[in-house]
């Protein structure tokens, strides 16, 4: 592209991304980037005038890539998640979500897309939580599994159990489960907590432990990386369509970097892409 007046400045980029409709912008991306792109917020720092843009992000744990982003209309994250689910085909997938999304409409949306769910259950659903705890206490579990690991200066032990149910009024519910995590820290402290889950498919207790651990990838491999490596919290774009468009570009860039076979860290890949044009080209070309 000829640039007779030189490379555009910050203000020009800001104006362009503010004016671009985010839906049209995503649709106009080149096919390789669209494939790289195929729930949750924090795109601007709190200290600025505009509040953070609420975004729902969809994370595919199996391939370690972001496959969707949806703005939460009116800052309604539940509706944003429903809009994101409506875009997906979920055959063979298990969808995990926080307790905010443990709702009948979310369960319906997942099942309609062909997937199964493992929804965290907390006190925001007191009736369901009371029934779940009662069943787990009174009914013989289908399976119990214990796993232990040493990490982050603590020894953690997890115990999961699964109970089949057919009399709790919730869409597609087949089983309930609990995971009790007990941690012994380096200073000798012992902490313990129990998490409860609604399941649309009967799985083994070992599978439940794996599913619940995999859920946290969205924090460790997406949110943390965006905050620390891409400095998303410090982003100043905050007007019109700018925040959503720049958030989309960040996630495309993260997918490109993560999919590249080079064994360097994400931070090192970002630096190498800035220092070496050939490495930058190889990152983009790898997605073709």
C-alpha positions in Angstrom: 0.0 0.0 0.0 1.5 3.3 -1.0 1.8 5.8 1.9 2.8 9.1 0.3 2.4 11.0 3.6 4.0 8.3 5.8 2.6 5.8 8.3 -0.6 7.0 9.9 -0.5 8.2 13.4 -2.3 7.2 16.6 -5.1 9.6 16.1 -5.9 8.2 12.6 -5.9 4.6 13.7 -8.2 5.6 16.6 -10.6 7.4 14.3 -10.8 4.5 11.9 -11.4 1.8 14.5 -14.0 4.0 16.2 -16.0 4.4 13.0 -15.8 0.8 11.8 -18.9 -1.2 12.5 -17.6 -4.2 14.6 -19.8 -6.8 12.8 -18.8 -5.5 9.4 -15.2 -5.3 10.4 -15.1 -9.0 11.5 -16.9 -10.1 8.3 -14.4 -8.2 6.2 -11.3 -9.8 7.6 -9.2 -12.0 5.3 -10.1 -15.7 5.4 -6.9 -16.9 7.2 -7.6 -14.4 10.0 -11.3 -15.4 10.1 -10.2 -19.0 10.6 -7.8 -17.9 13.3 -10.6 -16.0 15.1 -13.2 -19.0 14.8 -17.1 -15.0 27.2 -15.1 -11.6 30.2 -14.4 -8.2 29.8 -11.9 -5.5 30.7 -10.8 -3.7 27.6 -10.2 -0.3 29.1 -8.7 0.7 32.4 -11.0 1.8 35.2 -9.4 5.2 35.6 -10.7 6.4 32.2 -14.0 8.2 31.6 -15.8 5.3 29.9 -16.5 2.1 31.7 -14.9 -1.2 30.5 -16.6 -2.8 27.5 -18.4 -5.9 28.6 -17.4 -8.8 26.3 -18.3 -12.5 26.4 -15.4 -14.6 25.1 -15.7 -18.2 23.9 -12.6 -20.3 24.6 -11.9 -23.7 22.9 -9.9 -25.6 25.5 -9.0 -28.5 23.2 -7.1 -26.3 20.7 -6.3 -23.4 23.1 -7.8 -20.7 20.9 -10.4 -18.0 21.2 -13.3 -18.9 18.8 -15.7 -16.1 19.6 -16.4 -12.7 21.1 -19.8 -11.1 21.8 -20.6 -7.7 23.2 -22.9 -7.9 26.2 -25.9 -5.7 25.3 -26.7 -3.2 27.9 -23.9 -4.8 30.0 -26.1 -7.9 30.3 -23.5 -10.7 30.3 -26.2 -13.4 30.3 -27.7 -12.1 27.1 -24.2 -11.8 25.6 -23.5 -15.4 26.4 -26.8 -16.5 24.8 -25.9 -14.4 21.7 -22.5 -16.1 21.5 -24.0 -19.6 21.9 -26.4 -18.9 19.0 -23.4 -18.6 16.7 -21.8 -21.9 17.6 -22.2 -25.6 16.6 -21.4 -27.6 19.7 -21.7 -31.3 18.7 -19.4 -33.4 20.9 -18.5 -30.4 23.1 -19.0 -29.9 26.8 -19.7 -26.2 27.7 -18.6 -25.0 31.1 -19.7 -21.7 32.6 -19.7 -19.8 35.9 -22.6 -19.8 38.3 -24.0 -16.6 36.7 -24.9 -18.8 33.6 -26.5 -21.7 35.6 -29.9 -20.9 34.1 -32.6 -22.7 32.2 -32.3 -20.5 29.1 -28.5 -21.0 28.9 -29.0 -24.8 29.3 -31.6 -24.7 26.5 -29.2 -22.8 24.2 -26.3 -25.2 24.8 -28.5 -28.3 24.2 -30.1 -26.7 21.1 -26.6 -26.2 19.6 -25.9 -29.9 20.1 -23.6 -29.7 23.1 -23.6 -30.8 26.7 -23.1 -28.6 29.8 -21.3 -28.6 33.1 -22.6 -25.5 34.9 -21.2 -24.3 38.2 -23.9 -24.1 40.8 -23.8 -21.6 43.7 -26.0 -19.7 46.1 -27.5 -17.5 43.4 -29.7 -20.6 42.7 -30.7 -21.5 46.3 -33.4 -24.0 45.4 -31.3 -25.9 43.0 -28.3 -25.8 45.3 -30.3 -27.2 48.2 -31.7 -30.1 46.1 -28.2 -30.9 44.8 -26.6 -31.0 48.2 -29.5 -33.2 49.5 -29.1 -35.7 46.6 -25.4 -35.9 47.0 -25.8 -36.6 50.8 -28.6 -39.1 50.4 -27.9 -41.0 47.2 -25.2 -43.6 46.5 -22.8 -42.0 44.0 -22.2 -43.6 40.6 -18.5 -42.9 41.0 -15.9 -41.3 43.3 -12.4 -40.2 42.2 -9.5 -38.6 44.1 -6.6 -36.8 42.4 -3.7 -34.9 43.9 -1.0 -32.6 42.6 1.8 -30.3 43.9 1.9 -26.9 42.3 2.4 -23.2 43.2 3.9 -24.1 46.6 0.9 -26.1 47.7 -0.3 -29.7 47.7 -3.9 -29.9 46.5 -6.2 -32.9 46.7 -9.5 -33.1 44.8 -12.3 -35.5 45.4 -15.2 -35.7 42.9 -18.4 -37.7 43.0 -21.3 -38.1 40.5 -24.9 -38.8 41.2 -27.5 -39.5 38.5 -30.8 -37.6 38.8 -34.1 -37.5 37.0 -36.4 -35.5 39.3 -34.8 -32.1 39.5 -36.5 -29.6 37.2 -33.7 -28.2 35.0 -33.4 -28.6 31.2 -31.6 -31.7 30.1 -30.2 -32.5 33.6 -28.9 -36.0 33.8 -26.5 -35.9 36.8 -25.1 -33.7 39.5 -21.6 -33.6 40.8 -19.3 -32.1 43.4 -15.6 -31.5 43.6 -14.0 -31.0 47.0 -10.6 -29.4 46.9 -8.3 -29.5 49.9 -5.0 -27.5 49.8 -2.1 -27.6 52.1 0.0 -24.5 51.7 3.7 -24.0 52.2 3.1 -22.2 55.5 1.1 -25.2 56.8 -2.4 -23.7 56.3 -5.1 -26.1 55.3 -8.0 -24.8 53.2 -11.0 -26.6 51.7 -14.0 -25.8 49.6 -16.7 -27.7 47.7 -18.0 -26.8 44.2 -21.2 -28.2 42.8 -22.1 -28.8 39.1 -25.2 -29.5 37.0 -24.4 -32.0 34.2 -26.4 -32.8 31.0 -24.5 -36.0 30.6 -23.4 -38.7 32.9 -19.6 -38.8 33.1 -17.1 -40.4 35.4 -15.8 -38.7 38.5 -12.4 -38.5 36.9 -13.8 -36.8 33.9 -15.5 -34.2 36.1 -12.2 -33.4 37.7 -10.7 -32.9 34.3 -13.6 -30.8 33.0 -13.5 -28.5 36.1 -9.8 -28.0 35.8 -10.0 -27.3 32.1 -12.6 -24.6 32.8 -9.9 -22.4 34.4 -7.9 -22.2 31.1 -9.9 -19.2 30.2 -8.4 -17.4 33.1 -4.8 -18.7 32.9 -4.4 -18.8 29.1 -6.7 -16.0 27.9 -7.5 -13.3 30.5 -4.1 -13.3 32.1 -2.3 -13.3 28.8 -4.4 -10.4 27.5 -3.9 -8.4 30.7 -0.1 -9.0 31.1 1.3 -9.6 27.6 -1.2 -7.4 25.6 -1.7 -4.9 28.3 -5.5 -4.9 27.7 -6.2 -3.2 31.0 -4.1 -0.2 30.0 -5.9 0.2 26.6 -7.1 3.8 26.1 -9.5 3.1 23.2 -12.9 3.6 24.7 -15.3 5.3 22.2 -17.8 4.1 19.7 -16.8 0.8 18.0 -13.1 1.2 18.9 -12.9 -1.0 22.0 -14.7 -4.0 20.4 -12.6 -3.8 17.2 -9.3 -3.6 19.0 -10.4 -6.4 21.3 -11.0 -8.5 18.2 -7.6 -7.8 16.8 -5.9 -8.7 20.1 -7.6 -12.1 20.1 -6.7 -12.7 16.5 -3.1 -11.9 17.3 -3.2 -14.2 20.3 -4.6 -17.1 18.2 -1.9 -16.5 15.5 0.9 -16.4 18.1 -0.3 -19.4 20.1 -0.8 -21.6 16.9 2.7 -20.9 15.7 4.9 -24.0 16.2 7.9 -22.0 17.6 8.5 -23.1 21.2 9.2 -19.6 22.5 7.0 -18.0 25.1 4.1 -15.7 24.0 6.1 -12.7 25.2 9.2 -13.7 23.2 7.1 -14.3 20.1 5.6 -10.9 20.3 9.1 -9.3 20.6 10.4 -11.5 17.7 7.5 -10.4 15.5 8.4 -6.8 16.1 12.1 -7.3 15.5 12.0 -9.8 12.6 9.7 -9.3 9.6 10.3 -12.9 8.4 9.2 -14.2 11.7 6.1 -12.0 11.6 5.3 -13.3 8.1 5.7 -16.9 9.2 3.2 -16.3 12.1 0.6 -15.0 9.7 1.3 -17.5 6.9 1.2 -20.5 9.3 -2.6 -20.0 9.6 -3.3 -20.5 5.9 
